[in-house]
Amino acid sequence: MNHTNLTLRGTAGGTFLSVLPNLSSEDVFKTVILAAIGAIVSFLLSLVLKLFIKKSDS
């Protein structure tokens, strides 16, 4: 393992451990809900765009 990889892992681990005590379960719940809504909207929009593209080609 090279020096750069160790530095990157140490920085990421330190950042995670410094943020962890400040997270509440409410924040995590909001994040999960917003991520799910974003994924659903993205999926539905891609389906709608795919239908429009098929209609414009034919």
C-alpha atoms as an extended CHARMM CRD file, in Angstrom:
* protein
*
        58  EXT
         1         1  MET       CA              0.0000000000        0.0000000000        0.0000000000  PROA      1               0.0000000000
         2         2  ASN       CA              1.4770000000        3.3220000000       -0.9750000000  PROA      2               0.0000000000
         3         3  HSD       CA              1.6690000000        6.4820000000        1.1020000000  PROA      3               0.0000000000
         4         4  THR       CA             -1.0730000000        8.3340000000       -0.8300000000  PROA      4               0.0000000000
         5         5  ASN       CA             -3.6030000000        5.5480000000       -0.2830000000  PROA      5               0.0000000000
         6         6  LEU       CA             -2.8900000000        5.4890000000        3.4560000000  PROA      6               0.0000000000
         7         7  THR       CA             -3.3030000000        9.2530000000        3.6890000000  PROA      7               0.0000000000
         8         8  LEU       CA             -6.5960000000        9.1000000000        1.8150000000  PROA      8               0.0000000000
         9         9  ARG       CA             -7.9400000000        6.3320000000        4.0510000000  PROA      9               0.0000000000
        10        10  GLY       CA             -6.8410000000        8.1600000000        7.1950000000  PROA      10              0.0000000000
        11        11  THR       CA             -8.4600000000       11.3900000000        6.0640000000  PROA      11              0.0000000000
        12        12  ALA       CA            -11.7230000000        9.6690000000        5.1040000000  PROA      12              0.0000000000
        13        13  GLY       CA            -11.7960000000        7.7220000000        8.3750000000  PROA      13              0.0000000000
        14        14  GLY       CA            -11.0900000000       10.8100000000       10.4550000000  PROA      14              0.0000000000
        15        15  THR       CA            -13.7930000000       12.7820000000        8.6640000000  PROA      15              0.0000000000
        16        16  PHE       CA            -16.3140000000        9.9900000000        9.1840000000  PROA      16              0.0000000000
        17        17  LEU       CA            -15.4840000000        9.6310000000       12.8650000000  PROA      17              0.0000000000
        18        18  SER       CA            -15.6920000000       13.3790000000       13.4620000000  PROA      18              0.0000000000
        19        19  VAL       CA            -19.1180000000       13.6290000000       11.7920000000  PROA      19              0.0000000000
        20        20  LEU       CA            -20.5590000000       10.4950000000       13.4060000000  PROA      20              0.0000000000
        21        21  PRO       CA            -21.2640000000       11.9600000000       16.8880000000  PROA      21              0.0000000000
        22        22  ASN       CA            -23.1190000000       14.9040000000       15.3410000000  PROA      22              0.0000000000
        23        23  LEU       CA            -25.6040000000       12.7780000000       13.4120000000  PROA      23              0.0000000000
        24        24  SER       CA            -28.9870000000       12.1870000000       14.9460000000  PROA      24              0.0000000000
        25        25  SER       CA            -31.3430000000        9.4040000000       13.9470000000  PROA      25              0.0000000000
        26        26  GLU       CA            -33.7240000000       12.0690000000       12.6280000000  PROA      26              0.0000000000
        27        27  ASP       CA            -31.0570000000       13.3060000000       10.1980000000  PROA      27              0.0000000000
        28        28  VAL       CA            -30.3450000000        9.7980000000        8.9920000000  PROA      28              0.0000000000
        29        29  PHE       CA            -34.0730000000        9.1240000000        8.5260000000  PROA      29              0.0000000000
        30        30  LYS       CA            -34.5190000000       12.3490000000        6.5060000000  PROA      30              0.0000000000
        31        31  THR       CA            -31.5450000000       11.4390000000        4.3390000000  PROA      31              0.0000000000
        32        32  VAL       CA            -32.8920000000        7.9520000000        3.6270000000  PROA      32              0.0000000000
        33        33  ILE       CA            -36.3410000000        9.3070000000        2.7400000000  PROA      33              0.0000000000
        34        34  LEU       CA            -34.9320000000       12.0300000000        0.4670000000  PROA      34              0.0000000000
        35        35  ALA       CA            -32.6250000000        9.5420000000       -1.2570000000  PROA      35              0.0000000000
        36        36  ALA       CA            -35.5470000000        7.1710000000       -1.8970000000  PROA      36              0.0000000000
        37        37  ILE       CA            -37.7020000000        9.9850000000       -3.2990000000  PROA      37              0.0000000000
        38        38  GLY       CA            -34.8470000000       11.1290000000       -5.5210000000  PROA      38              0.0000000000
        39        39  ALA       CA            -34.2760000000        7.6120000000       -6.8460000000  PROA      39              0.0000000000
        40        40  ILE       CA            -37.9760000000        7.1130000000       -7.6000000000  PROA      40              0.0000000000
        41        41  VAL       CA            -38.2950000000       10.4720000000       -9.3830000000  PROA      41              0.0000000000
        42        42  SER       CA            -35.1520000000        9.7880000000      -11.4000000000  PROA      42              0.0000000000
        43        43  PHE       CA            -36.3960000000        6.3490000000      -12.4370000000  PROA      43              0.0000000000
        44        44  LEU       CA            -39.8490000000        7.6210000000      -13.4260000000  PROA      44              0.0000000000
        45        45  LEU       CA            -38.3950000000       10.5260000000      -15.3740000000  PROA      45              0.0000000000
        46        46  SER       CA            -36.0890000000        8.1970000000      -17.2950000000  PROA      46              0.0000000000
        47        47  LEU       CA            -39.0970000000        6.0220000000      -18.2080000000  PROA      47              0.0000000000
        48        48  VAL       CA            -41.0870000000        9.0440000000      -19.4160000000  PROA      48              0.0000000000
        49        49  LEU       CA            -38.1580000000       10.3050000000      -21.4790000000  PROA      49              0.0000000000
        50        50  LYS       CA            -37.6840000000        6.8540000000      -22.9860000000  PROA      50              0.0000000000
        51        51  LEU       CA            -41.3590000000        6.8270000000      -24.0550000000  PROA      51              0.0000000000
        52        52  PHE       CA            -41.0320000000       10.2820000000      -25.6290000000  PROA      52              0.0000000000
        53        53  ILE       CA            -37.9400000000        9.2370000000      -27.5340000000  PROA      53              0.0000000000
        54        54  LYS       CA            -39.6710000000        6.0910000000      -28.8590000000  PROA      54              0.0000000000
        55        55  LYS       CA            -42.7090000000        8.1340000000      -29.9810000000  PROA      55              0.0000000000
        56        56  SER       CA            -40.5750000000       10.7260000000      -31.7520000000  PROA      56              0.0000000000
        57        57  ASP       CA            -38.6160000000        8.0180000000      -33.6300000000  PROA      57              0.0000000000
        58        58  SER       CA            -41.7190000000        6.3400000000      -35.0660000000  PROA      58              0.0000000000
